[in-house]
Amino acid sequence: MLDAVAKMAEKDIGPLVVMDGEELVGIITERHYSRGVFLKGRASPTTLVREIMERNVTHVRPEQSEVVGIISIGDLLKSIISKQKFVIDELVHYIHG
């Protein structure tokens, strides 16, 4: 787990996909770490990723084994906010001429 947290910090990201060779077997996030290790008083160096990772990961197509990306709730929120900002800007422009 310590290596996974170090990789998240190095890349400034919250999730990591867990692979077994070419097969996607799970995902580990900062939330898994905080709830499964930190809050339970476990030690990062002795806790294995497979002990706390999410194994039920939905991907695009069952026949597609290659991981090409990941979408987080943050990504979705940024997209929604961006679209709403555009609409608001257009309405303000329309109202003020």
N, CA, C and O of each residue as an XYZ file, in Angstrom:
388
protein
N       0.823     -1.185      0.000
C       0.000      0.000      0.000
C       0.867      1.249      0.000
O       0.517      2.253     -0.621
N       1.985      1.191      0.687
C       2.880      2.349      0.760
C       3.345      2.762     -0.641
O       3.391      3.952     -0.950
N       3.688      1.787     -1.488
C       4.109      2.097     -2.857
C       2.975      2.743     -3.652
O       3.206      3.663     -4.436
N       1.751      2.259     -3.445
C       0.596      2.814     -4.162
C       0.362      4.266     -3.757
O       0.128      5.114     -4.618
N       0.420      4.561     -2.471
C       0.216      5.930     -1.998
C       1.343      6.832     -2.510
O       1.101      7.979     -2.887
N       2.556      6.320     -2.522
C       3.685      7.099     -3.042
C       3.486      7.409     -4.525
O       3.795      8.515     -4.967
N       2.973      6.443     -5.302
C       2.720      6.658     -6.733
C       1.621      7.701     -6.935
O       1.724      8.545     -7.825
N       0.557      7.646     -6.101
C      -0.513      8.650     -6.187
C       0.056     10.043     -5.919
O      -0.269     10.996     -6.628
N       0.893     10.158     -4.911
C       1.494     11.455     -4.567
C       2.420     11.942     -5.684
O       2.402     13.119     -6.046
N       3.220     11.035     -6.221
C       4.161     11.379     -7.295
C       3.432     11.901     -8.537
O       3.876     12.860     -9.168
N       2.316     11.265     -8.878
C       1.571     11.633    -10.077
C       0.466     12.647     -9.798
O      -0.215     13.092    -10.721
N       0.284     13.014     -8.525
C      -0.761     13.947     -8.095
C      -2.145     13.489     -8.568
O      -2.904     14.246     -9.173
N      -2.438     12.226     -8.270
C      -3.718     11.624     -8.631
C      -4.323     10.923     -7.421
O      -3.620     10.634     -6.453
N      -5.621     10.650     -7.474
C      -6.314      9.977     -6.377
C      -6.535      8.497     -6.576
O      -6.529      7.749     -5.598
N      -6.735      8.031     -7.829
C      -6.938      6.601     -8.035
C      -5.793      5.948     -8.804
O      -5.074      6.609     -9.552
N      -5.639      4.649     -8.608
C      -4.733      3.832     -9.417
C      -5.490      2.585     -9.841
O      -6.214      1.995     -9.039
N      -5.331      2.182    -11.089
C      -5.885      0.905    -11.494
C      -4.921     -0.189    -11.067
O      -3.708      0.016    -11.035
N      -5.466     -1.346    -10.740
C      -4.652     -2.480    -10.306
C      -4.712     -3.530    -11.407
O      -5.783     -4.018    -11.768
N      -3.552     -3.861    -11.925
C      -3.462     -4.790    -13.047
C      -2.755     -6.070    -12.613
O      -1.853     -6.049    -11.776
N      -3.189     -7.185    -13.204
C      -2.480     -8.460    -13.078
C      -2.067     -8.815    -14.496
O      -2.824     -9.447    -15.233
N      -0.869     -8.408    -14.871
C      -0.447     -8.535    -16.259
C      -1.252     -7.573    -17.112
O      -1.192     -6.361    -16.907
N      -2.009     -8.103    -18.070
C      -2.854     -7.299    -18.948
C      -4.295     -7.189    -18.430
O      -5.121     -6.506    -19.035
N      -4.589     -7.849    -17.329
C      -5.967     -7.898    -16.826
C      -6.215     -6.866    -15.723
O      -5.457     -6.778    -14.757
N      -7.285     -6.092    -15.883
C      -7.714     -5.141    -14.866
C      -8.381     -5.930    -13.743
O      -9.389     -6.602    -13.965
N      -7.816     -5.848    -12.532
C      -8.360     -6.633    -11.420
C      -8.944     -5.777    -10.308
O      -9.590     -6.301     -9.400
N      -8.723     -4.449    -10.366
C      -9.273     -3.604     -9.322
C      -8.853     -2.156     -9.462
O      -8.189     -1.757    -10.419
N      -9.268     -1.390     -8.472
C      -8.902      0.022     -8.399
C      -8.679      0.356     -6.936
O      -9.370     -0.162     -6.058
N      -7.721      1.214     -6.681
C      -7.418      1.673     -5.322
C      -7.424      3.198     -5.355
O      -6.865      3.810     -6.266
N      -8.056      3.800     -4.360
C      -8.157      5.259     -4.313
C      -7.693      5.772     -2.955
O      -7.470      5.003     -2.019
N      -7.556      7.089     -2.876
C      -7.224      7.696     -1.589
C      -8.287      7.361     -0.553
O      -7.975      7.195      0.627
N      -9.530      7.263     -0.983
C     -10.625      6.909     -0.066
C     -10.443      5.503      0.478
O     -10.659      5.272      1.668
N     -10.046      4.552     -0.375
C      -9.782      3.196      0.104
C      -8.680      3.232      1.161
O      -8.755      2.559      2.189
N      -7.652      4.039      0.877
C      -6.540      4.145      1.826
C      -6.998      4.740      3.153
O      -6.718      4.189      4.217
N      -7.703      5.866      3.085
C      -8.090      6.533      4.332
C      -9.029      5.677      5.165
O      -8.922      5.653      6.391
N      -9.949      4.975      4.513
C     -10.921      4.168      5.249
C     -10.417      2.770      5.584
O     -10.741      2.227      6.641
N      -9.629      2.190      4.695
C      -9.190      0.812      4.897
C      -7.874      0.660      5.623
O      -7.566     -0.417      6.135
N      -7.092      1.725      5.676
C      -5.783      1.659      6.348
C      -5.732      2.661      7.492
O      -5.666      2.274      8.659
N      -5.763      3.935      7.162
C      -5.570      4.993      8.153
C      -6.580      4.929      9.295
O      -6.186      4.880     10.460
N      -7.876      4.929      8.981
C      -8.903      4.957     10.032
C      -8.984      3.666     10.828
O      -9.525      3.650     11.934
N      -8.452      2.586     10.276
C      -8.457      1.304     10.998
C      -7.165      1.053     11.751
O      -6.976     -0.004     12.353
N      -6.264      2.050     11.710
C      -5.015      1.931     12.450
C      -4.052      0.913     11.865
O      -3.165      0.423     12.564
N      -4.219      0.594     10.602
C      -3.320     -0.362      9.960
C      -2.064      0.366      9.489
O      -2.052      1.594      9.408
N      -1.027     -0.373      9.183
C       0.234      0.209      8.729
C       0.326      0.146      7.211
O       0.070     -0.896      6.608
N       0.687      1.247      6.608
C       0.809      1.306      5.147
C       1.820      0.300      4.592
O       1.535     -0.352      3.588
N       2.998      0.157      5.222
C       3.982     -0.768      4.659
C       3.556     -2.240      4.712
O       4.045     -3.046      3.920
N       2.665     -2.598      5.623
C       2.287     -4.012      5.752
C       0.907     -4.335      5.187
O       0.518     -5.502      5.144
N       0.166     -3.326      4.756
C      -1.147     -3.559      4.157
C      -0.987     -3.707      2.657
O      -0.374     -2.862      2.005
N      -1.540     -4.784      2.109
C      -1.454     -5.036      0.673
C      -2.620     -4.368     -0.052
O      -3.737     -4.308      0.461
N      -2.341     -3.875     -1.240
C      -3.370     -3.229     -2.054
C      -4.558     -4.163     -2.227
O      -5.701     -3.724     -2.107
N      -4.317     -5.435     -2.506
C      -5.403     -6.386     -2.755
C      -6.318     -6.573     -1.544
O      -7.440     -7.058     -1.690
N      -5.857     -6.199     -0.367
C      -6.684     -6.335      0.840
C      -7.770     -5.267      0.922
O      -8.800     -5.483      1.561
N      -7.554     -4.125      0.287
C      -8.532     -3.030      0.434
C      -9.043     -2.473     -0.888
O      -9.900     -1.590     -0.887
N      -8.536     -2.968     -2.019
C      -8.945     -2.421     -3.321
C     -10.381     -2.826     -3.653
O     -10.917     -3.797     -3.120
N     -10.977     -2.055     -4.543
C     -12.294     -2.388     -5.084
C     -12.094     -3.346     -6.248
O     -11.387     -3.027     -7.204
N     -12.706     -4.501     -6.172
C     -12.541     -5.510     -7.221
C     -13.631     -5.423     -8.292
O     -13.431     -5.870     -9.421
N     -14.770     -4.853     -7.940
C     -15.885     -4.755     -8.868
C     -15.740     -3.481     -9.697
O     -16.310     -2.442     -9.364
N     -14.974     -3.574    -10.773
C     -14.680     -2.424    -11.623
C     -15.380     -2.613    -12.963
O     -15.175     -3.614    -13.650
N     -16.200     -1.648    -13.318
C     -16.886     -1.692    -14.606
C     -16.022     -1.015    -15.649
O     -15.514      0.085    -15.434
N     -15.862     -1.677    -16.775
C     -15.085     -1.064    -17.843
C     -15.914     -1.032    -19.110
O     -17.041     -1.527    -19.132
N     -15.371     -0.460    -20.153
C     -16.133     -0.131    -21.351
C     -16.752     -1.363    -22.009
O     -17.970     -1.413    -22.180
N     -15.965     -2.331    -22.373
C     -16.467     -3.543    -23.024
C     -15.750     -4.753    -22.429
O     -14.553     -4.687    -22.149
N     -16.468     -5.848    -22.235
C     -15.826     -7.050    -21.685
C     -14.655     -7.547    -22.528
O     -13.678     -8.054    -21.977
N     -14.732     -7.413    -23.861
C     -13.654     -7.906    -24.712
C     -12.459     -6.957    -24.768
O     -11.413     -7.324    -25.304
N     -12.588     -5.762    -24.232
C     -11.493     -4.801    -24.238
C     -10.683     -4.972    -22.962
O     -11.135     -4.613    -21.874
N      -9.493     -5.518    -23.105
C      -8.670     -5.794    -21.930
C      -7.704     -4.663    -21.598
O      -7.190     -4.595    -20.481
N      -7.454     -3.781    -22.551
C      -6.485     -2.698    -22.325
C      -7.156     -1.524    -21.636
O      -8.232     -1.082    -22.037
N      -6.509     -1.031    -20.603
C      -6.998      0.161    -19.906
C      -6.562      1.380    -20.705
O      -5.372      1.569    -20.956
N      -7.529      2.213    -21.106
C      -7.200      3.389    -21.908
C      -7.457      4.682    -21.152
O      -7.063      5.754    -21.612
N      -8.106      4.598    -20.010
C      -8.362      5.798    -19.236
C      -9.269      5.504    -18.061
O      -9.756      4.388    -17.880
N      -9.477      6.528    -17.280
C     -10.328      6.406    -16.112
C     -11.073      7.724    -15.943
O     -10.499      8.796    -16.138
N     -12.334      7.645    -15.587
C     -13.147      8.835    -15.362
C     -13.571      8.847    -13.907
O     -14.117      7.866    -13.401
N     -13.322      9.949    -13.243
C     -13.706     10.084    -11.842
C     -14.929     10.976    -11.716
O     -15.311     11.653    -12.672
N     -15.534     10.979    -10.559
C     -16.663     11.866    -10.306
C     -16.220     13.323    -10.465
O     -17.000     14.168    -10.905
N     -14.983     13.608    -10.109
C     -14.442     14.955    -10.286
C     -14.421     15.374    -11.746
O     -14.727     16.520    -12.075
N     -14.054     14.426    -12.636
C     -14.065     14.718    -14.075
C     -15.478     15.053    -14.543
O     -15.675     15.997    -15.309
N     -16.459     14.279    -14.083
C     -17.844     14.526    -14.470
C     -18.326     15.876    -13.969
O     -18.991     16.614    -14.695
N     -17.988     16.197    -12.727
C     -18.400     17.479    -12.159
C     -17.775     18.650    -12.905
O     -18.443     19.653    -13.158
N     -16.502     18.530    -13.257
C     -15.838     19.598    -14.013
C     -16.528     19.822    -15.353
O     -16.697     20.962    -15.787
N     -16.922     18.744    -16.000
C     -17.607     18.859    -17.281
C     -18.960     19.548    -17.128
O     -19.300     20.437    -17.908
N     -19.719     19.141    -16.134
C     -21.036     19.744    -15.897
C     -20.898     21.224    -15.564
O     -21.640     22.050    -16.095
N     -19.965     21.562    -14.699
C     -19.753     22.957    -14.307
C     -19.329     23.794    -15.512
O     -19.779     24.927    -15.677
N     -18.471     23.237    -16.342
C     -18.021     23.961    -17.537
C     -19.189     24.261    -18.472
O     -19.304     25.368    -18.998
N     -20.049     23.271    -18.673
C     -21.210     23.479    -19.546
C     -22.167     24.504    -18.955
O     -22.706     25.341    -19.679
N     -22.382     24.444    -17.651
C     -23.266     25.411    -17.005
C     -22.691     26.814    -17.076
O     -23.428     27.777    -17.286
N     -21.390     26.941    -16.903
C     -20.748     28.251    -16.999
C     -20.927     28.836    -18.397
O     -21.184     30.030    -18.547
N     -20.791     28.001    -19.408
C     -20.980     28.463    -20.781
C     -22.403     28.995    -20.972
O     -22.590     30.073    -21.537
N     -23.399     28.251    -20.508
C     -24.795     28.677    -20.648
C     -25.031     29.983    -19.899
O     -25.692     30.885    -20.414
N     -24.503     30.087    -18.705
C     -24.666     31.317    -17.912
C     -24.023     32.498    -18.630
O     -24.617     33.572    -18.720
N     -22.818     32.302    -19.136
C     -22.132     33.383    -19.859
C     -22.925     33.819    -21.084
O     -23.031     35.012    -21.367
N     -23.477     32.864    -21.803
C     -24.279     33.187    -22.980
C     -25.547     33.952    -22.588
O     -25.924     34.906    -23.267
N     -26.195     33.550    -21.517
C     -27.404     34.242    -21.054
C     -27.090     35.670    -20.603
O     -27.833     36.601    -20.910
N     -26.005     35.832    -19.885
C     -25.595     37.166    -19.439
C     -25.308     38.042    -20.656
O     -25.725     39.199    -20.709
N     -24.608     37.493    -21.612
C     -24.302     38.234    -22.846
C     -25.600     38.634    -23.559
O     -25.722     39.766    -24.028
N     -26.552     37.728    -23.644
C     -27.822     37.985    -24.299
C     -28.603     39.097    -23.576
O     -29.153     39.999    -24.207
N     -28.636     39.008    -22.234
C     -29.382     39.972    -21.444
C     -28.774     41.373    -21.553
O     -29.498     42.359    -21.687
N     -27.449     41.456    -21.495
C     -26.769     42.757    -21.527
C     -26.491     43.248    -22.943
O     -26.012     44.365    -23.139
N     -26.793     42.410    -23.924
C     -26.657     42.835    -25.326
C     -25.245     42.809    -25.749
O     -24.938     43.134    -26.896
